[in-house]
């Protein structure tokens, strides 16, 4: 019985640690790198394919897309005044966008108002909530698979 209680407490502690923490401004300030595990995402899509042809097509392009993504780096610089600078390094070209961020009532990060005056590229966040889990900012849309997240670089 004692062993069962200890095991139950251990499992309960681990589940609490893995849950999203409320985001605090001091946790966000700084530069974060966006990580997109496109190959993992493509594998999941291939598994969900409706036809064999669709599955083969997805698997065929996943390596190509993964190679392209290796040459693209996206950084989010969160500033204390809720300003946001997004820098995209792609193929020796650097583009910068601006936006804003805030922490909503639920304690999650929301990115909005990304400047889309630049026609070269645009970033859409769709006002996703970003949760702080295990030191990573994870979009609520990708919380389960963790294929899209941000990691702090400074």
Buried (B, 14 or more C-beta within 10 A) or exposed (E): EEEEEEEEEEEEEEEEEEEBBEBEEEBBEEBBBBBBBBBBBBBEBBEEBEEEEEBEEBBEEBEEBBEEBEEEBBBBBBEEEBEBBBBBEBEEEEBEBBBBBBBEEEBBBBBBEBBEEEEEBEBEBEEBBBBBBEEBBBBEEBBEEBBBBBEBEE
